[in-house]
Amino acid sequence: MRIESTELADVLLLVPEPFHDDRGLFTRTFDAPIFDAYVGAGTSATFVQDSQSRSARGVIRGMHGRGGRGEAKLVRCAHGAVHDILVDIRPGSPTFGRHQAFLLDDTDFRHLYVPAGFLHGFQALTETADICYRIDRPHDPAEDLAVAYDDPDLALMWPQEVTVVSPRDRAAGSWRELLESGHLTHRS
């Protein structure tokens, strides 16, 4: 497994090295000692919750985050492909307010380490897309944050026609409202 920096401060792209043979393939999707050695002191690969979502082509889930201490997560696409977007919401971060998009799929198996303090969302690019999340602390609904996927101030680009968005995501607030709310995750 190789680890690469991204344009967003502290976000890492993990690149497995699949082994292909006549049976199919095998790949290690995460290796805690390699991760811990790369990030150094103060961060470790401790996850307490695994979750998975399945979405149909064109579905958008996001943009979601957590207030308070936030949550770190490891995100990968186990089946299909998604257009994944992160937005840095950490005041004081050198990339605060910036976003970056990533292609996550079941061909290259690249996945993202997302530190606490980011909005996250994705659009399914294939007929079916399964996303797996490893999260570093239990979910607390009182800390849920959401910004509309089509907020004009964020100006996120989605590559396909939007087919389905949940009522919760349709009712999400704006980037401006989040900035004024005082609920942003503070960078540690």
Salt bridges, closest charged atoms under 4 A:
GLU4 OE2 - ARG2 NH2 2.82
ASP10 OD2 - ARG90 NH1 2.71
ASP10 OD2 - ARG187 NH2 2.88
ASP21 OD2 - ARG23 NH2 2.51
ASP31 OD2 - ARG28 NH1 3.10
ASP50 OD1 - ARG134 NE 3.28
GLU71 OE1 - ARG66 NE 3.42
ASP84 OD2 - HIS120 NE2 2.78
ASP88 OD1 - ARG90 NE 2.93
ASP106 OD2 - HIS79 ND1 3.78
GLU127 OE1 - ARG57 NH2 3.62
ASP130 OD1 - ARG54 NE 2.69
GLU143 OE1 - ARG137 NH2 2.31
ASP144 OD1 - ARG66 NH1 2.59
ASP144 OD1 - HIS139 NE2 2.87
ASP144 OD2 - ARG168 NH2 3.98
ASP153 OD2 - ARG176 NH2 3.19
ASP169 OD1 - HIS64 NE2 2.56
